[in-house]
């Protein structure tokens, strides 16, 4: 198998793992482990694994001036991102959460326009409005279709998670340009661990471990080992061989896998609100990422 095909397989596996995670995490929360306690387990486990594999990367030192940026990356990419996602997922459905996550490219464009002052074309502005309209549809009507009275609140938290991840992508870019990923990711998760401890410690203390089924223990292990640590390594593999645009396309496979898995296991169902929201969001993302063809000149 060629290196490019191996990278394509890795990117597909990431989407499958994330698709599984939406349903698996719902199996654990909140019956056995509450969301913030689950995040503390996830971040602590991933932090230990990243420090274990760090020696495999190049020997680099982080400049002291870059630690504030690492702290910001930890806030947006680990603490706020994961806490709001798992809390939101515990209140809403796997399909709704997966659909909202696709708004990330739209959010990155909005934040870039605000922070970096990138010029925004009319087509992209329309795409943003469509995408946010789809998200608003899920948030406002989540209560009536999500199977939970707090589904709308859960959808809002998942959207906040997507905004946080968009900020993370902007903050971490300079670190990725300057260091190898193995050099700074262990620090991002270490800072993130200290940030989530105040939120997750009490919930983790409430877990009645003798009453936790073995199957749920395996599901927790899956989220730590595969959904966090494994996907990061697979993403590194795919990004080495594929351009960013190709890697980004695989984000849009996540709702497909999430829907197939959740429906197949009887954990979720499709309805007109989810389908309409998905259509608006996907159309919005398409307009945002679509590039106008450059005019060719005939000699």
C-alpha positions as CSV (number, residue, x, y, z in Angstrom):
1,X,0.0,0.0,0.0
2,X,1.3,3.4,-1.0
3,X,2.0,6.1,1.7
4,X,-0.9,8.2,0.3
5,X,-3.3,5.3,0.4
6,X,-2.2,4.6,4.0
7,X,-2.8,8.2,4.9
8,X,-6.3,8.0,3.3
9,X,-7.0,4.9,5.4
10,X,-5.8,6.7,8.5
11,X,-8.1,9.7,7.8
12,X,-11.1,7.4,7.3
13,X,-10.3,5.6,10.5
14,X,-10.4,8.9,12.4
15,X,-13.9,9.6,11.1
16,X,-15.1,6.1,12.0
17,X,-13.6,6.4,15.5
18,X,-15.2,9.8,16.1
19,X,-18.5,8.4,14.7
20,X,-18.3,5.6,17.3
21,X,-17.4,8.0,20.0
22,X,-20.7,9.9,19.8
23,X,-22.6,6.7,20.7
24,X,-20.1,5.1,23.0
25,X,-19.8,8.2,25.2
26,X,-23.6,8.3,25.5
27,X,-23.5,4.8,26.8
28,X,-21.2,5.9,29.7
29,X,-22.8,9.3,30.5
30,X,-24.4,10.2,32.7
31,X,-25.5,6.8,34.1
32,X,-22.1,5.5,35.1
33,X,-19.8,8.5,34.9
34,X,-20.9,12.1,34.7
35,X,-19.6,14.2,31.8
36,X,-16.9,16.3,33.6
37,X,-15.6,13.2,35.5
38,X,-15.4,11.4,32.2
39,X,-13.4,14.3,30.7
40,X,-11.0,14.1,33.6
41,X,-10.4,10.4,32.9
42,X,-10.0,11.1,29.2
43,X,-7.5,14.0,29.6
44,X,-5.5,12.3,32.4
45,X,-5.2,9.1,30.3
46,X,-4.2,10.9,27.1
47,X,-1.7,13.1,29.0
48,X,0.1,10.0,30.3
49,X,0.1,8.4,26.9
50,X,1.5,11.6,25.1
51,X,4.3,11.8,27.7
52,X,5.1,8.1,27.1
53,X,5.5,8.6,23.3
54,X,7.1,12.0,23.5
55,X,10.7,10.5,23.3
56,X,9.8,9.1,19.9
57,X,9.8,12.7,18.5
58,X,12.7,15.0,18.0
59,X,14.4,16.6,20.9
60,X,13.2,20.2,21.1
61,X,12.7,22.7,23.9
62,X,9.7,25.0,24.2
63,X,10.7,28.6,24.4
64,X,9.4,30.3,27.6
65,X,7.7,32.9,25.5
66,X,5.5,30.2,23.9
67,X,4.0,28.8,27.1
68,X,1.2,31.4,27.3
69,X,0.2,30.3,23.8
70,X,0.3,26.7,24.9
71,X,-1.9,27.6,27.9
72,X,-4.4,29.2,25.5
73,X,-4.3,26.2,23.2
74,X,-5.0,24.0,26.3
75,X,-7.9,26.2,27.3
76,X,-9.6,26.1,23.9
77,X,-8.4,22.8,22.6
78,X,-8.7,20.6,25.7
79,X,-10.5,22.2,28.7
80,X,-13.4,24.3,27.3
81,X,-13.6,22.2,24.1
82,X,-14.0,18.8,25.8
83,X,-16.0,19.9,28.8
84,X,-18.7,21.6,26.7
85,X,-18.7,18.7,24.2
86,X,-19.2,15.9,26.7
87,X,-21.7,17.9,28.8
88,X,-23.6,18.8,25.6
89,X,-23.5,15.2,24.3
90,X,-24.9,13.9,27.5
91,X,-28.0,16.1,27.0
92,X,-28.5,15.8,23.2
93,X,-28.4,13.0,20.6
94,X,-25.4,11.6,18.7
95,X,-26.7,12.7,15.3
96,X,-27.4,16.3,16.4
97,X,-24.0,16.6,18.1
98,X,-22.2,15.3,15.0
99,X,-24.1,17.6,12.6
100,X,-23.2,20.7,14.7
101,X,-19.5,19.7,14.8
102,X,-19.4,20.2,11.0
103,X,-19.8,23.9,11.5
104,X,-16.1,24.1,12.5
105,X,-14.9,25.5,9.1
106,X,-17.6,28.2,9.2
107,X,-16.6,29.2,12.7
108,X,-12.9,29.3,11.8
109,X,-13.8,31.6,8.9
110,X,-15.8,33.9,11.2
111,X,-13.0,34.0,13.8
112,X,-10.3,34.6,11.1
113,X,-12.4,37.6,9.8
114,X,-12.6,39.0,13.4
115,X,-9.1,38.2,14.7
116,X,-7.0,38.3,11.5
117,X,-9.3,40.7,9.7
118,X,-9.5,38.4,6.6
119,X,-11.8,39.8,3.9
120,X,-15.1,38.0,3.5
121,X,-16.8,37.4,0.2
122,X,-20.6,37.5,-0.3
123,X,-20.7,33.8,-1.1
124,X,-18.9,32.9,2.2
125,X,-21.2,35.3,4.1
126,X,-24.3,33.4,2.7
127,X,-22.6,30.1,3.6
128,X,-22.1,31.3,7.2
129,X,-25.8,32.4,7.5
130,X,-27.0,29.1,6.2
131,X,-24.7,27.1,8.5
132,X,-25.6,29.1,11.5
133,X,-29.3,28.8,10.5
134,X,-29.0,25.0,10.6
135,X,-27.3,25.1,14.0
136,X,-30.0,27.5,15.4
137,X,-32.7,25.1,14.1
138,X,-31.2,22.3,16.2
139,X,-30.8,24.5,19.2
140,X,-34.4,25.9,19.1
141,X,-36.2,22.7,18.2
142,X,-33.9,20.3,20.1
143,X,-36.3,20.0,23.0
144,X,-39.2,18.7,20.8
145,X,-37.1,16.3,18.7
146,X,-34.1,15.3,20.8
147,X,-35.8,13.0,23.2
148,X,-34.7,15.1,26.1
149,X,-36.1,18.3,27.6
150,X,-32.6,19.7,27.7
151,X,-31.6,18.7,24.2
152,X,-31.6,22.3,23.0
153,X,-29.2,23.3,25.8
154,X,-27.0,20.3,24.9
155,X,-26.9,21.4,21.2
156,X,-25.9,24.9,22.3
157,X,-23.0,23.4,24.4
158,X,-21.8,21.4,21.4
159,X,-21.9,24.6,19.3
160,X,-19.8,26.3,22.0
161,X,-17.4,23.4,21.8
162,X,-17.1,23.9,18.0
163,X,-16.3,27.6,18.6
164,X,-13.7,26.7,21.1
165,X,-12.1,24.2,18.7
166,X,-12.1,26.9,16.0
167,X,-10.2,29.2,18.4
168,X,-7.8,26.4,19.2
169,X,-7.0,25.9,15.5
170,X,-6.1,29.6,15.2
171,X,-4.0,29.7,18.4
172,X,-2.1,26.4,17.7
173,X,-1.1,27.3,14.2
174,X,2.1,29.2,15.2
175,X,3.1,26.3,17.5
176,X,2.7,23.8,14.6
177,X,4.8,26.0,12.4
178,X,7.6,26.3,15.0
179,X,7.7,22.8,16.7
180,X,7.1,19.2,15.9
181,X,3.7,18.1,17.2
182,X,5.2,15.6,19.7
183,X,7.1,18.5,21.3
184,X,4.1,20.6,22.4
185,X,1.1,18.3,22.5
186,X,2.2,16.8,25.8
187,X,2.3,20.3,27.3
188,X,-1.1,21.2,25.9
189,X,-2.6,18.2,27.5
190,X,-0.7,18.8,30.8
191,X,-2.0,22.3,31.0
192,X,-5.4,21.1,30.0
193,X,-5.4,18.4,32.8
194,X,-4.9,21.0,35.5
195,X,-7.7,23.1,34.0
196,X,-10.2,20.2,34.0
197,X,-9.4,18.9,37.5
198,X,-11.5,21.5,39.3
199,X,-14.5,20.6,37.2
200,X,-14.1,16.8,37.0
201,X,-12.7,15.8,40.4
202,X,-16.0,15.8,42.4
203,X,-17.8,13.9,39.6
204,X,-15.0,11.4,39.4
205,X,-15.3,10.8,43.2
206,X,-19.0,9.9,42.7
207,X,-18.3,7.0,40.4
208,X,-19.2,3.7,42.0
209,X,-16.5,1.6,40.3
210,X,-17.7,-1.8,41.6
211,X,-21.0,-1.2,39.9
212,X,-19.5,-0.2,36.6
213,X,-20.0,-3.0,34.1
214,X,-16.9,-4.4,32.3
215,X,-18.4,-3.3,29.0
216,X,-18.6,0.3,30.2
217,X,-15.0,0.1,31.4
218,X,-13.9,-1.0,27.9
219,X,-15.9,2.0,26.4
220,X,-14.1,4.4,28.7
221,X,-10.8,2.9,27.6
222,X,-11.8,3.2,24.0
223,X,-12.5,7.0,24.4
224,X,-9.1,7.5,26.1
225,X,-7.0,5.3,23.9
226,X,-8.6,5.6,20.5
227,X,-10.9,8.8,20.5
228,X,-8.2,11.0,22.0
229,X,-4.7,9.5,21.7
230,X,-5.2,7.3,18.6
231,X,-7.0,9.9,16.5
232,X,-4.2,12.4,17.2
233,X,-1.5,10.0,15.9
234,X,-3.7,9.0,12.9
235,X,-4.2,12.7,12.1
236,X,-0.4,13.2,12.2
237,X,0.0,10.3,9.7
238,X,-2.7,11.6,7.4
239,X,-1.5,15.3,7.5
240,X,2.1,14.2,6.5
241,X,0.9,12.8,3.1
242,X,-2.4,14.7,2.4
243,X,-3.0,18.4,1.9
244,X,-5.1,20.2,4.6
245,X,-8.1,20.5,2.2
246,X,-8.2,16.7,1.7
247,X,-7.9,16.1,5.4
248,X,-10.7,18.6,6.2
249,X,-13.1,16.8,3.8
250,X,-13.0,13.7,6.1
251,X,-14.7,15.9,8.9
252,X,-17.9,15.6,6.8
253,X,-17.8,11.8,7.1
254,X,-18.3,12.0,10.8
255,X,-22.0,12.7,10.8
256,X,-22.5,9.9,8.3
257,X,-20.7,7.3,10.5
258,X,-22.3,8.7,13.7
259,X,-25.8,8.4,12.1
260,X,-25.2,4.9,10.8
261,X,-23.8,3.7,14.1
262,X,-26.4,5.4,16.3
263,X,-29.3,4.3,14.2
264,X,-27.9,0.8,13.8
265,X,-27.6,0.4,17.5
266,X,-31.0,2.0,18.1
267,X,-29.6,4.9,20.0
268,X,-30.9,7.7,17.8
269,X,-33.3,8.3,14.9
270,X,-33.6,10.7,12.0
271,X,-36.3,13.3,11.7
272,X,-37.1,16.4,9.6
273,X,-35.4,18.8,12.0
274,X,-32.0,16.9,11.9
275,X,-32.2,16.4,8.1
276,X,-33.1,20.0,7.5
277,X,-30.4,21.3,9.8
278,X,-27.8,18.9,8.2
279,X,-28.8,20.2,4.7
280,X,-28.4,23.8,5.8
281,X,-25.1,23.2,7.5
282,X,-23.5,21.2,4.7
283,X,-24.6,23.7,2.1
284,X,-23.2,26.5,4.2
285,X,-19.9,24.7,4.7
286,X,-19.7,24.0,0.9
287,X,-20.1,27.7,0.2
288,X,-17.5,28.6,2.8
289,X,-14.8,26.2,1.5
290,X,-15.6,26.5,-2.2
291,X,-12.9,28.5,-4.1
292,X,-13.7,30.4,-7.2
293,X,-11.8,29.0,-10.2
294,X,-9.1,31.3,-11.4
295,X,-9.6,32.6,-14.9
296,X,-7.3,31.0,-17.4
297,X,-5.5,33.0,-20.0
298,X,-5.0,31.8,-23.6
299,X,-1.6,32.5,-25.1
